[in-house]
Amino acid sequence: MKIGELSRLTGVPTRMLRYYEEQDLLHPERADNGYRHYPESAVYRVQQIRGLLDSGLTTEIIRRILPFLDKPDEIHLHPQCLTPELDDLLTAEASRIQQRIDCLSRNRDAIHAYLAAVRQSAKAPTRA
């Protein structure tokens, strides 16, 4: 399929699909006219990439683990994939994600506290 159809099927803009190719995440074939041609399996691969990016992983990490993924919606790393270097990289990434989660949790709690205070204030009787 051409890049436009892959974009339509996945909801990922063509510009982003080209970026995935530049980052060595997608590997389309090239027709004689230079057009990219993607196999049907590219739909699932793009879904994998989107899911991993949405979870906060970098393209560097995705590029390292993508060859070892079995299904579009699951991560199954094979034992030979986890080198000491990749272990360190993933451990650091997990720590970075946890820091983001902690920050988001604090922000969520602050929003809830603000809403509770405003709502309580709105319920309080006004004094004349």
Phi and psi in degrees as a GROMACS rama.xvg file:
@    title "Ramachandran Plot"
@    xaxis  label "Phi"
@    yaxis  label "Psi"
@TYPE xy
-83.5846  167.138  LYS-2
-60.6956  -35.8064  ILE-3
-63.3954  -39.8598  GLY-4
-69.9282  -40.5654  GLU-5
-60.9321  -40.6135  LEU-6
-61.6333  -45.6505  SER-7
-63.1933  -42.1958  ARG-8
-70.9008  -29.3614  LEU-9
-104.049  -17.7773  THR-10
77.6988  10.439  GLY-11
-98.8285  125.838  VAL-12
-58.2327  149.464  PRO-13
-58.5506  -36.0684  THR-14
-59.8315  -40.2016  ARG-15
-69.5774  -37.1028  MET-16
-63.3676  -38.7815  LEU-17
-64.7904  -38.3557  ARG-18
-62.4882  -43.0504  TYR-19
-58.8103  -38.4124  TYR-20
-65.7599  -44.3029  GLU-21
-60.2832  -34.1367  GLU-22
-83.9137  5.48223  GLN-23
65.8525  33.2454  ASP-24
-99.0802  -29.5468  LEU-25
-120.499  146.533  LEU-26
-133.524  74.8345  HIS-27
-72.3297  155.059  PRO-28
-81.8849  162.42  GLU-29
-115.816  131.259  ARG-30
-77.2741  170.118  ALA-31
-57.275  -31.6518  ASP-32
-84.0763  2.54032  ASN-33
90.7359  -6.75571  GLY-34
-67.8381  144.523  TYR-35
-75.0453  141.84  ARG-36
-128.667  123.519  HIS-37
-108.941  139.017  TYR-38
-74.8532  165.2  PRO-39
-56.0971  -33.99  GLU-40
-64.0792  -15.6072  SER-41
-64.508  -28.1303  ALA-42
-59.984  -47.812  VAL-43
-67.2644  -37.4493  TYR-44
-63.949  -42.3484  ARG-45
-64.5995  -38.5431  VAL-46
-61.9229  -40.2245  GLN-47
-61.2683  -49.245  GLN-48
-59.5933  -46.5315  ILE-49
-60.3025  -44.9653  ARG-50
-62.1191  -41.3174  GLY-51
-69.2523  -41.0016  LEU-52
-65.0072  -42.071  LEU-53
-63.0859  -28.4145  ASP-54
-80.5801  -4.46808  SER-55
103.735  1.45477  GLY-56
-74.121  149.254  LEU-57
-83.4602  161.785  THR-58
-64.4483  -29.8553  THR-59
-61.8002  -46.8034  GLU-60
-67.428  -43.1403  ILE-61
-59.6368  -43.8732  ILE-62
-58.7127  -35.0735  ARG-63
-74.8484  -35.3857  ARG-64
-99.8369  -17.4193  ILE-65
-55.3859  -40.3404  LEU-66
-63.5496  -15.4335  PRO-67
-104.633  8.90032  PHE-68
-87.2869  137.448  LEU-69
-94.2799  -37.7922  ASP-70
-132.241  156.266  LYS-71
-61.8161  -30.6963  PRO-72
-113.689  15.3165  ASP-73
-138.404  148.877  GLU-74
-108.132  118.213  ILE-75
-127.366  93.3195  HIS-76
-80.8096  130.904  LEU-77
-77.4626  146.929  HIS-78
-54.3341  -36.8802  PRO-79
-70.668  -12.9744  GLN-80
-75.1452  -31.2445  CYS-81
-86.6842  84.7703  LEU-82
-78.9791  162.994  THR-83
-56.5716  -37.7487  PRO-84
-65.2706  -44.4263  GLU-85
-68.5205  -35.4412  LEU-86
-58.5633  -47.5048  ASP-87
-61.7737  -43.1284  ASP-88
-62.3512  -46.0118  LEU-89
-68.6999  -36.8418  LEU-90
-63.0294  -44.6348  THR-91
-64.1004  -39.1313  ALA-92
-66.546  -41.0614  GLU-93
-61.9564  -39.0546  ALA-94
-65.2766  -42.5861  SER-95
-62.1486  -43.5884  ARG-96
-63.9046  -40.7345  ILE-97
-62.0835  -39.0251  GLN-98
-61.7245  -40.5465  GLN-99
-65.0559  -42.0904  ARG-100
-61.1611  -45.323  ILE-101
-60.0999  -43.7041  ASP-102
-64.1659  -45.5024  CYS-103
-62.1683  -38.8936  LEU-104
-63.3257  -43.1921  SER-105
-62.0754  -42.1819  ARG-106
-64.0839  -42.4726  ASN-107
-61.1  -45.703  ARG-108
-62.4415  -38.9733  ASP-109
-65.1825  -40.3959  ALA-110
-63.8193  -45.3271  ILE-111
-61.8675  -41.8122  HIS-112
-63.5208  -42.1015  ALA-113
-62.5323  -47.7995  TYR-114
-60.3593  -42.7979  LEU-115
-61.9574  -43.1253  ALA-116
-65.6526  -43.5938  ALA-117
-66.1712  -43.5165  VAL-118
-64.6684  -41.2402  ARG-119
-63.1896  -41.7602  GLN-120
-63.7606  -36.905  SER-121
-69.2505  -27.9497  ALA-122
-83.4092  -21.9385  LYS-123
-67.3484  138.343  ALA-124
-68.24  142.491  PRO-125
-83.4825  144.249  THR-126
-103.412  136.917  ARG-127
